[in-house]
Amino acid sequence: MQLARYEVVEKGKSWAVSHDGQADGEYATKEAAFEAAVAAASLAIKQGHEVSISVPSTAGD
């Protein structure tokens, strides 16, 4: 079983979802990027993959 890893990352003043070393998408909020990562992860689960999603904390936490 392969691991599908999704990471929410900052991309300038916006957010993106990194998967397989490529940061895709441009989301106004970290939460919107997380929702996109969850949608992608859901498909990966249906395909039989193990899934990992990571989201950074807010600076100063």
N, C-alpha and C positions, 0 to 999 in steps of 0.2 A: 504494500500500500504506500503510495506516495504522499508526501506532506505538501499541502498547498498553504503557503504562508502569505498572509496579507498584512501590510504595515501601513498605517495612516501616517503620512509624512507632510511636513511643511514644504510648500513650494512657493517661495516668495511670500506674498501676502495672502495666499490661498492654501488649500490643502489638496493632497492627492493620495491615491492608493498605490503602493508599491507591491508588485508581484513579479517574481522571476527577474528581479533587478531593474524593472522598468516602472517608473512612476507615471501612472496614467490618470487622466481626469483632472478637472480643476473645480474644486468645491469651495464655496464661500465660508463654510464652517467645518470644524473638525467633526461635528456630529453628522453632517451630510456625507462626508467622506467615509465615516464609520458605517453609515447605512448602505453605501455603495459596496463597501468591503463585505458586509453581511450578505448582501444579495449575491455577490460573486462566490462567497464561501458556501452558500446554500447549494448552488449548482455543483460545486466541487464535491460536496457531501453526497449529492445524488449520484455522482460519478464514482463514488467509493473511496474518495481520498480522505485522509486525515487532514484536519484544518487547524490553523493557528492564526489568530487575529491580534495584532498589537496596536495600541493607541498610546501616544505619549501623554504624560500628565501636563497640566498647564504650568508654565514657568512660575516658579515661586512656591509650588506645592511642596 
